[in-house]
Amino acid sequence: MMREFMALDRNLKLRALTVFLTVLLGSSIGPNMTIYYVQHFGSFWTGVLLMVVSIAGLIFGLYGGHIADVIGRKRTIEYGQIAMVIGYAIAMVNNSPWLVNPFVTFFGFLLAMIGSSLADPAEQAMMIDSSTPQNRRFVFALIYWILNIGVMIGAAIGGWFFRDYLFELLLFMTIVPIINYCIVRFGMTETLERSEHEQTTSILSALKGYWAVLKDRRYLTFAMASVLASVVYLQPDYYLAAHLSQSFHEYNFLGMDIYGQRMLSLMLVFNTVIIIFVMGWVTRATEKWRLVRAFALGVLLQGGGFALSFVLQDFWPLILATIIFTTGEMIGVPASQTLRADMMNPAKIGAYSGVFSVTRPIGAVIASGFVSLSAVVNNWGIAALLMMVVCLAIYLVARAAKMPAPF
């Protein structure tokens, strides 16, 4: 593995480092911000605010995908990092020992989300540009593995320090995009090959650029399925976090008091530990499966595990639910990534990446709606709704797989 890593393009090696730094602190704060908002604004308004953030992420993700094909991957990422620095700095100042303002904190995180969404398509495009068909599977597996290590450490940090040391966490969160900006600015090289066709950064130009992708019915169907799959994947940041903060029965484990926030962190840590140590075995066991079959089983188990966790309130049953949804994640994620790569037009990777980048924000809008909806329906209703989302995602992927390629 080390030999393959050393043979990678320099951009990919540095990308691995920036992913780790971003995820490390992002996962210590991101999931817990839902709890923060619930405490200050209540469940309904928390859902509304999270929906606003998700819509902003969708819009700027699309625009970021376009300008990455116009001004370059590198400059787009740099602009995103600058916005993240400003956003996290605002949130830090408004959660200091001298000042606490949740309304301005929300604005800071909104700006940081805009920066992250702007940079994401460019980062994905740069990874594809810098990799080859021969090493691309290894590259994505490596990034996924690093991401999970970052999540494991970050979730542990958040669970133990978020409540009492939010200011310090936000201080480090402000420093990370500064470090990443320097890595991109001085360490990475531009990978965009300039098009012969003149393009501008205007909104109209962006709309024209995406029109060709939107006419690809097969990819559009798969993208809709990916939106629904992300609704399932994002539950720890949304309804699961709210459910545990309000309903979890406190438990003493190995002398530690486990309350809702810490239970969420423990579930995420356990999820990541399983992935790190079991992912290789699961991949070998399922490598000959048809992609659609693997996706269907993976999403079904993942969604079923989360739905089960919505109606549970005790420590050990929630650990069992974690095992179930983690197993589904390990089966479904590789299949989903492979299907996505197979359905992209190689001549328009940037535009296709831009379209795919908005599937997560759209999914986040729907997932945030679950939080607001929970104010009028019970846990069983939310669990049933999630399983309906799972079934529709499976149907759409199966349908997309049967469509002929348009290129």
C-alpha positions in Angstrom: 0.0 0.0 0.0 2.8 2.4 0.8 4.5 1.8 -2.5 1.3 2.6 -4.3 0.9 5.7 -2.3 4.4 6.9 -3.0 3.7 6.4 -6.8 0.8 8.8 -6.7 0.8 12.3 -8.2 1.8 14.9 -5.7 -1.6 16.5 -5.8 -3.2 13.3 -4.6 -0.7 12.9 -1.7 -1.4 16.4 -0.5 -5.2 15.9 -1.0 -5.0 13.0 1.4 -3.5 15.3 4.0 -6.1 18.1 3.5 -8.9 15.6 3.7 -7.6 14.3 7.0 -7.3 17.7 8.6 -10.7 18.9 7.4 -12.6 15.8 8.5 -10.7 15.5 11.8 -12.1 18.8 13.1 -15.2 19.0 10.9 -16.5 15.7 12.4 -15.8 17.0 16.0 -18.1 20.0 15.4 -20.5 19.3 12.5 -22.8 16.6 14.0 -22.9 18.4 17.4 -24.0 21.7 15.8 -27.5 20.1 15.4 -27.6 19.6 19.1 -26.3 23.2 19.6 -29.1 24.6 17.4 -31.8 22.4 19.0 -30.8 23.8 22.4 -30.9 27.4 21.3 -33.7 27.4 18.7 -35.8 24.2 19.2 -36.4 21.3 16.8 -38.6 23.1 14.3 -36.4 26.1 13.7 -33.3 24.0 13.7 -34.7 22.1 10.8 -35.5 25.3 9.0 -32.0 26.7 9.6 -30.3 23.5 8.5 -32.5 23.6 5.3 -31.2 27.1 4.5 -27.6 25.9 4.9 -28.3 23.0 2.6 -29.9 25.1 -0.1 -27.0 27.5 0.0 -24.6 24.5 -0.3 -26.6 23.2 -3.3 -26.4 26.5 -5.2 -22.7 27.2 -4.5 -21.8 23.6 -5.2 -23.2 24.0 -8.7 -21.5 27.3 -9.3 -18.2 25.9 -7.9 -18.4 23.1 -10.4 -18.7 25.5 -13.3 -16.0 28.0 -12.3 -13.6 25.0 -11.6 -13.9 24.4 -15.4 -13.3 28.2 -16.1 -10.8 29.7 -13.7 -9.2 26.3 -12.7 -9.5 23.8 -9.9 -6.8 25.4 -7.8 -8.1 28.9 -7.7 -11.6 27.6 -6.9 -10.4 25.6 -4.0 -8.5 28.6 -2.7 -11.6 30.9 -2.8 -13.5 28.2 -0.9 -10.8 27.9 1.8 -10.9 31.7 2.3 -14.6 31.7 2.8 -14.3 28.9 5.3 -11.6 30.8 7.3 -13.9 33.8 7.6 -17.0 31.8 8.5 -15.3 29.7 11.2 -13.7 32.9 12.6 -17.1 34.5 12.9 -18.5 31.4 14.7 -15.4 31.3 17.0 -15.8 35.0 18.1 -19.4 34.4 18.9 -18.8 31.4 21.1 -16.0 32.9 23.1 -15.8 33.3 26.9 -16.9 36.9 26.5 -19.7 36.5 23.9 -22.2 33.9 22.9 -24.5 34.7 20.0 -26.1 31.6 18.3 -27.7 33.8 15.5 -24.4 35.2 14.3 -22.8 31.7 14.9 -25.4 30.3 12.4 -24.3 33.0 9.8 -20.6 32.0 10.3 -21.4 28.3 9.7 -23.5 29.3 6.7 -20.5 31.1 5.2 -18.2 28.2 5.9 -20.7 25.8 4.2 -20.7 28.1 1.2 -16.9 27.9 1.0 -16.9 24.2 1.4 -19.5 23.7 -1.3 -17.7 26.0 -3.7 -14.5 24.0 -3.4 -15.9 20.5 -3.4 -16.5 20.0 -7.1 -13.0 21.4 -7.9 -11.4 19.0 -5.4 -13.2 16.0 -6.9 -12.3 17.1 -10.4 -8.6 17.6 -9.4 -8.6 14.0 -8.0 -9.9 12.6 -11.2 -7.5 14.7 -13.3 -4.5 13.6 -11.2 -5.4 9.9 -11.1 -5.3 7.3 -13.9 -7.9 4.6 -14.7 -5.4 2.1 -13.3 -4.9 3.7 -9.8 -8.3 5.5 -9.4 -9.9 2.7 -7.4 -6.9 2.8 -5.0 -7.1 6.6 -4.7 -10.8 6.6 -3.8 -10.3 3.7 -1.4 -7.4 5.5 0.3 -9.3 8.8 0.6 -12.3 6.8 2.1 -10.0 5.1 4.6 -8.4 8.4 5.6 -11.8 10.0 5.9 -13.0 7.4 8.3 -9.9 7.7 10.5 -10.5 11.4 10.7 -14.1 10.9 11.6 -13.2 8.4 14.3 -10.8 10.8 16.0 -12.9 13.9 15.4 -16.1 12.3 16.8 -14.2 11.3 19.9 -12.9 14.9 20.3 -16.3 16.3 19.8 -18.1 14.0 22.2 -15.7 14.8 25.0 -14.9 18.5 24.4 -17.7 20.1 22.3 -19.9 21.1 25.3 -17.2 22.6 27.5 -14.5 23.7 24.9 -16.5 24.9 21.9 -14.4 28.1 21.6 -11.1 26.1 21.5 -12.5 23.7 18.9 -13.7 26.6 16.7 -10.2 28.2 17.0 -8.6 25.1 15.6 -11.4 24.9 13.0 -10.4 28.3 11.8 -6.7 27.4 11.6 -7.3 24.2 9.5 -8.5 26.0 6.3 -5.6 28.4 6.6 -3.2 25.4 6.6 -5.2 23.8 3.7 -5.0 27.1 1.7 -1.2 27.1 2.1 -1.0 23.5 1.0 -3.1 24.2 -2.1 -1.5 27.5 -2.9 2.1 26.4 -2.6 2.0 22.6 -3.0 -0.5 21.7 -5.6 -0.5 22.3 -9.3 -3.3 23.2 -11.7 -4.8 20.2 -13.5 -7.4 21.9 -15.8 -6.8 21.7 -19.5 -8.2 24.8 -21.0 -11.1 24.4 -23.3 -11.1 25.7 -26.8 -14.6 27.0 -26.2 -14.8 30.4 -24.4 -16.5 30.2 -21.1 -17.2 32.8 -18.4 -18.0 32.7 -14.7 -21.4 34.2 -15.3 -24.6 32.4 -14.0 -25.9 32.1 -17.6 -22.7 30.4 -18.7 -23.0 28.0 -15.8 -26.5 27.1 -16.7 -25.5 26.4 -20.3 -22.7 24.2 -19.2 -24.9 22.0 -17.0 -27.7 21.7 -19.6 -25.8 18.9 -21.5 -25.4 16.9 -18.2 -29.1 17.3 -17.3 -30.1 15.9 -20.7 -28.3 12.6 -19.7 -31.4 10.8 -18.4 -29.3 7.8 -17.1 -27.0 10.0 -15.0 -29.8 12.2 -13.8 -31.7 9.1 -12.6 -28.7 7.9 -10.8 -28.1 11.4 -9.3 -31.7 11.3 -7.9 -31.0 8.0 -6.3 -27.8 9.4 -4.8 -29.8 12.2 -3.3 -32.0 9.7 -1.5 -29.0 7.6 -0.5 -27.4 10.7 1.0 -30.6 11.3 3.1 -29.8 7.9 4.7 -26.1 8.6 5.1 -26.6 12.0 6.7 -28.8 10.9 9.5 -26.1 11.2 12.2 -25.9 14.9 11.4 -29.6 15.4 11.5 -32.5 13.4 13.0 -30.3 10.8 14.8 -28.4 13.7 16.6 -31.7 15.3 17.6 -33.2 12.0 18.7 -30.3 11.1 21.0 -30.1 14.5 22.5 -33.7 14.4 23.5 -34.5 10.7 24.2 -31.4 8.8 25.0 -31.3 7.1 28.5 -28.1 8.1 30.2 -25.8 5.2 30.8 -22.6 4.5 32.7 -20.0 2.7 30.6 -16.6 1.9 32.1 -17.0 4.6 34.7 -18.0 7.3 32.0 -21.3 9.0 32.0 -22.8 8.6 28.5 -25.4 11.2 27.5 -27.0 11.8 24.1 -24.2 13.8 22.6 -21.5 11.3 23.8 -23.7 8.4 22.5 -23.7 9.9 19.1 -19.9 10.3 19.2 -19.5 6.7 20.4 -21.7 5.4 17.6 -19.7 7.3 15.0 -16.4 6.1 16.5 -17.6 2.5 16.5 -18.8 2.8 13.0 -15.4 4.0 11.9 -13.5 1.4 13.8 -15.5 -1.3 12.1 -14.9 0.2 8.7 -11.1 0.5 9.3 -10.7 -3.1 10.4 -13.4 -4.9 8.4 -13.7 -3.0 5.2 -11.1 -5.1 3.4 -12.8 -8.4 4.2 -16.2 -7.1 3.2 -14.8 -5.8 -0.1 -13.2 -9.1 -0.9 -16.5 -11.0 0.0 -18.6 -8.8 -2.3 -16.2 -8.0 -5.1 -18.0 -10.4 -7.5 -21.5 -9.1 -6.7 -23.4 -7.2 -9.3 -23.1 -3.5 -8.6 -26.9 -2.9 -8.4 -27.3 -5.8 -6.0 -24.5 -4.6 -3.7 -26.0 -1.0 -3.7 -29.4 -2.3 -2.9 -28.4 -4.5 0.0 -26.0 -1.9 1.3 -28.6 0.9 1.4 -31.2 -1.4 2.8 -29.0 -2.4 5.7 -27.8 1.2 6.3 -31.3 2.6 6.2 -32.7 -0.2 8.3 -30.0 0.3 10.9 -30.7 4.1 11.2 -34.5 3.5 11.3 -34.0 1.0 14.1 -31.8 3.6 16.0 -34.7 6.1 15.7 -36.9 4.0 17.9 -34.3 2.9 20.4 -33.2 4.8 23.5 -30.7 2.5 25.3 -27.0 2.0 24.9 -26.5 -1.7 23.8 -29.5 -1.8 21.4 -28.1 1.3 19.7 -24.7 -0.4 19.4 -26.4 -3.3 17.6 -28.1 -0.7 15.3 -24.7 0.8 14.6 -23.3 -2.6 13.5 -26.2 -3.0 11.1 -25.9 0.4 9.4 -22.1 0.2 9.2 -22.3 -3.2 7.4 -24.7 -1.6 4.9 -22.2 1.3 4.4 -19.3 -1.0 3.7 -21.3 -2.9 1.1 -23.0 0.0 -0.5 -20.4 2.8 -0.8 -17.9 1.1 -3.1 -20.7 -0.1 -5.4 -22.2 3.5 -5.5 -18.8 5.0 -6.3 -18.1 2.5 -9.1 -21.6 3.0 -10.6 -21.1 6.8 -10.5 -17.7 6.6 -12.3 -19.2 4.2 -15.0 -22.0 6.7 -15.7 -19.9 9.8 -16.2 -19.0 11.1 -19.6 -15.2 11.1 -19.6 -15.2 14.3 -21.7 -17.2 16.3 -19.2 -15.8 15.2 -15.8 -16.0 18.7 -14.3 -19.7 19.2 -15.2 -20.7 15.7 -14.1 -18.8 16.2 -10.8 -20.6 19.5 -10.3 -24.0 17.9 -10.7 -23.1 15.1 -8.4 -21.8 17.6 -5.8 -25.3 19.0 -5.2 -26.8 15.6 -4.4 -25.5 15.8 -0.9 -26.9 19.3 -0.2 -30.3 18.3 -1.7 -30.2 15.2 0.5 -29.4 17.4 3.5 -32.4 19.6 2.8 -34.6 16.5 2.9 -32.8 15.1 6.0 -33.1 18.5 7.8 -36.8 18.3 7.0 -36.9 15.1 9.1 -35.9 17.1 12.2 -38.7 19.6 11.7 -41.2 16.9 10.9 -40.4 15.1 14.1 -42.2 17.9 15.9 -45.5 16.5 14.6 -44.8 12.8 14.0 -43.3 10.2 16.4 -40.1 8.2 16.0 -41.8 5.3 14.3 -43.2 7.7 11.6 -39.7 9.1 10.9 -38.3 5.5 10.7 -41.0 4.5 8.3 -40.4 7.5 6.1 -36.7 6.7 6.0 -37.4 3.2 4.7 -39.6 4.6 2.0 -36.7 6.8 0.9 -34.5 3.6 0.9 -36.9 1.7 -1.3 -37.2 4.6 -3.8 -33.3 4.9 -4.0 -33.0 1.2 -4.9 -35.7 1.5 -7.5 -34.0 4.5 -9.2 -30.5 2.9 -9.3 -32.0 -0.3 -10.8 -33.7 1.7 -13.4 -30.6 3.8 -14.3 -28.5 0.7 -14.7 -30.9 -0.6 -17.4 -30.7 2.6 -19.5 -28.3 2.8 -22.4 -25.3 5.1 -22.3 -25.9 8.4 -24.2 -22.2 8.8 -25.2 
